[in-house]
Amino acid sequence: MTNVVRFPNAKARKKIVSTHKTLCKSGFHKWEVDNSKQFDVKQGRLVTAERCPRCGKTRTKST
């Protein structure tokens, strides 16, 4: 037998997608720590790189 997969209707999907875009446009990013880059060569010190998974924007904080 086959398994039936339910997809959200178009309205619900549009609401989810548009919410994520408008949050980032308004400055409400969802920052997560990116462990791939921990040392800044130009400044010569440890930094914390953060990336927003919704829009892909990055920022750094020095520790």
Summary of the structure (lengths in Angstrom):
residues: 63
radius of gyration: 18.1
end to end distance: 55.9
largest distance: 60.6
contacts: 118
relative contact order: 0.18
helix: 25%
strand: 25%
